[in-house]
Amino acid sequence: MLSNRPKLLYKLSWKDDVMRRTAEEMLHPDALDARLVQLLGEHPRIGVLGAARMLGVARATVQSRLDRLVEAGVLSLAPRLDPARFGFPVSALVSLELQQSHLGTPAAEAIQEIPEVIEIHSVSGQADLLVRVVARSNEDLQRVLHQLLGVEQVLRTSSSILLKTFLRERPEAIFAAAAADATDVP
């Protein structure tokens, strides 16, 4: 039975920080990996056998490639949700300045408890953290901003409401480029 209060899905850890991975830990994709990722992007419900047929390779080859991509953290099988489609049409980027004695993980862990927070990034520049939040309305956004200010380490916030998205995250293009680079290397 599911509890009423969702558990945190992401535990913050320096080990999980992709910015700290070494060259040995990085996956080196090839052309088949790129074709498989592109196919899954175009047909997300295709299944292993269908992908094998479309790519002209054995089912076991597709399964092993998928397993390797998931294990390396390159590919996720988690659903991609659109908050606007279930009642949270307002999205904003919020810059947070923190007390210098509390930079990083403790603040991020406290902020992660706010359900409307859907991304947290440590950044360079004036702000210490950049947070993406969603809300039901502008008034609801104000409530979320007050919750962020209620986190002990947060000194101030600055927010920008996202009006229109021209391009969503699209790592497939750079994945294909990485695969092409791998085939160009002697």
C-alpha positions as CSV (number, residue, x, y, z in Angstrom):
1,M,0.0,0.0,0.0
2,L,1.3,3.5,-0.9
3,S,1.7,6.0,1.9
4,N,-0.1,9.4,1.7
5,R,3.3,11.2,2.0
6,P,5.6,10.4,-0.9
7,K,9.1,9.2,0.1
8,L,12.0,11.1,-1.3
9,L,13.0,9.4,-4.5
10,Y,16.5,11.0,-4.6
11,K,19.0,10.9,-1.9
12,L,21.7,13.5,-2.5
13,S,25.2,12.1,-2.5
14,W,28.6,13.3,-3.8
15,K,28.9,9.8,-5.3
16,D,25.8,10.4,-7.5
17,D,27.0,13.7,-8.8
18,V,27.6,13.3,-12.5
19,M,29.8,16.3,-12.5
20,R,32.3,14.4,-10.4
21,R,32.5,11.2,-12.5
22,T,35.9,10.3,-14.0
23,A,36.6,9.5,-17.6
24,E,36.8,5.8,-16.7
25,E,33.3,5.9,-15.2
26,M,31.8,7.5,-18.3
27,L,30.0,5.3,-20.9
28,H,31.5,5.4,-24.4
29,P,28.5,4.9,-26.7
30,D,28.7,3.6,-30.2
31,A,26.5,3.9,-33.3
32,L,24.2,1.1,-32.2
33,D,23.7,2.7,-28.8
34,A,22.8,6.0,-30.6
35,R,20.3,4.2,-32.9
36,L,18.7,2.4,-30.0
37,V,18.3,5.6,-28.0
38,Q,16.9,7.4,-31.0
39,L,14.5,4.6,-31.6
40,L,13.3,4.6,-28.0
41,G,12.8,8.3,-28.2
42,E,10.6,7.9,-31.3
43,H,8.8,4.8,-30.1
44,P,9.0,4.7,-26.3
45,R,6.7,1.6,-26.0
46,I,8.4,-0.5,-28.7
47,G,9.7,-3.2,-26.4
48,V,13.0,-5.2,-26.7
49,L,11.8,-7.5,-29.5
50,G,10.4,-4.7,-31.6
51,A,13.6,-2.7,-31.2
52,A,15.7,-5.7,-32.2
53,R,13.6,-6.1,-35.4
54,M,13.8,-2.4,-36.2
55,L,17.5,-2.3,-35.6
56,G,18.2,-5.6,-37.4
57,V,20.1,-7.1,-34.4
58,A,19.4,-10.0,-31.9
59,R,17.0,-9.5,-29.1
60,A,19.7,-10.3,-26.6
61,T,21.9,-7.6,-28.1
62,V,19.2,-4.9,-27.5
63,Q,18.6,-6.3,-24.0
64,S,22.3,-6.2,-23.1
65,R,22.6,-2.6,-24.5
66,L,19.6,-1.5,-22.6
67,D,20.9,-3.1,-19.4
68,R,24.3,-1.4,-19.9
69,L,22.7,2.0,-20.6
70,V,20.5,1.8,-17.5
71,E,23.4,0.5,-15.3
72,A,25.6,3.4,-16.5
73,G,22.8,5.9,-15.6
74,V,22.6,7.1,-19.2
75,L,19.1,5.8,-19.7
76,S,16.2,5.9,-17.2
77,L,13.1,3.8,-17.4
78,A,11.3,6.2,-15.1
79,P,8.1,7.9,-16.4
80,R,8.5,11.5,-17.6
81,L,5.7,13.6,-16.1
82,D,4.4,16.9,-17.2
83,P,3.2,18.8,-14.1
84,A,1.1,21.2,-16.2
85,R,-1.0,18.2,-17.3
86,F,-2.0,17.4,-13.8
87,G,-2.7,20.8,-12.3
88,F,0.6,22.6,-12.0
89,P,0.8,24.9,-15.0
90,V,3.1,27.6,-13.4
91,S,6.8,26.8,-13.5
92,A,9.6,29.0,-12.2
93,L,13.3,29.1,-11.8
94,V,14.3,30.3,-8.3
95,S,17.8,31.4,-7.4
96,L,18.6,30.9,-3.8
97,E,21.3,32.6,-1.7
98,L,22.4,30.6,1.3
99,Q,24.2,31.4,4.5
100,Q,27.9,30.8,3.8
101,S,28.2,28.4,6.7
102,H,25.4,26.2,5.2
103,L,26.3,25.8,1.5
104,G,25.3,22.7,-0.4
105,T,23.8,19.5,0.7
106,P,22.0,20.4,4.0
107,A,20.0,23.1,2.4
108,A,19.3,21.0,-0.7
109,E,18.0,18.2,1.5
110,A,15.7,20.5,3.3
111,I,14.4,22.1,0.1
112,Q,13.8,18.7,-1.4
113,E,11.1,18.1,1.2
114,I,8.9,20.7,-0.6
115,P,6.9,18.7,-3.1
116,E,6.6,21.5,-5.7
117,V,10.4,21.6,-6.0
118,I,11.3,19.4,-9.0
119,E,15.0,20.2,-9.6
120,I,17.8,21.5,-7.4
121,H,21.2,22.6,-8.9
122,S,24.3,24.0,-7.2
123,V,25.5,26.8,-9.4
124,S,28.3,29.3,-9.8
125,G,27.6,33.1,-9.7
126,Q,25.6,35.2,-7.3
127,A,23.2,32.4,-6.3
128,D,24.2,29.3,-4.5
129,L,21.3,27.0,-5.7
130,L,19.0,27.2,-8.7
131,V,15.7,25.5,-8.1
132,R,12.9,24.7,-10.5
133,V,9.5,24.8,-8.9
134,V,5.9,24.2,-10.1
135,A,2.7,25.7,-8.8
136,R,-1.1,25.6,-9.4
137,S,-1.2,29.4,-9.9
138,N,0.8,32.6,-9.3
139,E,-0.7,32.8,-5.8
140,D,0.4,29.2,-5.2
141,L,3.9,30.1,-6.4
142,Q,4.0,32.8,-3.8
143,R,3.2,30.1,-1.2
144,V,6.0,27.9,-2.5
145,L,8.5,30.9,-2.4
146,H,7.6,31.5,1.2
147,Q,8.2,27.8,2.0
148,L,11.7,28.2,0.4
149,L,12.4,31.3,2.5
150,G,11.3,29.3,5.5
151,V,14.3,26.9,5.1
152,E,16.7,28.0,7.8
153,Q,19.8,28.3,5.5
154,V,18.0,30.4,2.8
155,L,18.7,34.1,3.0
156,R,16.9,35.3,-0.1
157,T,15.2,34.2,-3.3
158,S,14.9,35.6,-6.8
159,S,12.4,34.0,-9.2
160,S,11.6,34.0,-12.9
161,I,8.3,32.5,-14.1
162,L,8.8,30.4,-17.2
163,L,6.4,31.8,-19.9
164,K,7.1,29.5,-22.8
165,T,9.4,26.6,-23.4
166,F,11.1,26.5,-26.7
167,L,13.2,23.5,-26.1
168,R,13.0,20.8,-23.4
169,E,15.9,18.8,-22.3
170,R,17.3,16.9,-25.3
171,P,20.4,14.9,-24.5
172,E,19.8,12.6,-27.4
173,A,21.6,15.0,-29.8
174,I,24.8,15.1,-27.7
175,F,24.5,11.3,-27.1
176,A,24.5,10.7,-30.9
177,A,27.5,13.1,-31.2
178,A,29.4,11.2,-28.5
179,A,28.7,7.9,-30.4
180,A,29.9,9.5,-33.6
181,D,33.0,10.7,-31.9
182,A,33.7,7.2,-30.6
183,T,33.5,5.7,-34.1
184,D,35.9,8.4,-35.4
185,V,38.6,7.6,-32.9
186,P,41.2,5.1,-34.4
